[in-house]
Amino acid sequence: MLRIALVTAALVLGTMAHAGPNGTIRVVDGDTIKVGDTTVRLHAIDAPEVDQMCGDAQSPAWLCGAWVRDKTREMFEGRTARCTSTDTDRYGRVVAKCSANGRDIGETLVSEGLAFAYRDYGMDYDLAEKGAAVTARGLHGTGVMSPAAFRSAQRDAAQTDQRQAARNTVPEAINPACVIKGNISRNGESRIYHLPGQRHYDDTRISEHNGERWFCSEAEARAAGWRKARK
């Protein structure tokens, strides 16, 4: 019975993780690499999109996604990766944990503040992210929106543009990093900001002519005298 149990356990583990792919690394972005001819999405980390911008009240908007990609290239481009695949994502990419020169690539990126622990898919790098945050390494020392929140805001903005186009109106042009809407009441007495996902976000229109504006962070909005919408 023990022999059968051990064989069964080995088969179960074999379906969960597979050796490879292995090969030369070409960096696509902060959480995606090419290993030989295979596109690999690094397991349990999330890095800014290449076109993502960062910034807050203390610093102007800048292309943090491209910066992360370039820093990742400096560390790993052309090196040899040894990977253990765990899954295939909806885009057909192999999801894997990879190492180069004995270093876990995902852990290195999170520890250096170039990526975040993607806890929805595993707690592997939770402590690494907390260490980077405490010491303000990499992105943690700047005004940065989480990649997941950035993607959500982009989807919301795209949906808003589609609704506006259906009404034959001109879509509002916004900085992708600045998605918080600063709205002024009709009597001019209340200045309220709306975050993506809040009840009235999609219906709020920004009129810069009337003093309304976009913000890149809540801290920037509060510093300018706006308060957060209650819903």
Secondary structure, DSSP 4 states (H G I P E B T S, - for coil): -HHHHHHHHHHHHHHH-EEEEEEEEEEEETTEEEETTEEEEETTEE---TT--EEETTEEEE-HHHHHHHHHHHHHTTPEEEEEEEEE-TTSPEEEEEEETTEEHHHHHHHTTSSEE-GGG-STTHHHHHHHHHTT-GGGGS----HHHHHHHHHHHHHHHHHHHHTT-PPPP--TT--EEEEE-TTS--EEEE-TTSTTTTT----GGGT-EEESSHHHHHHTT-EE---
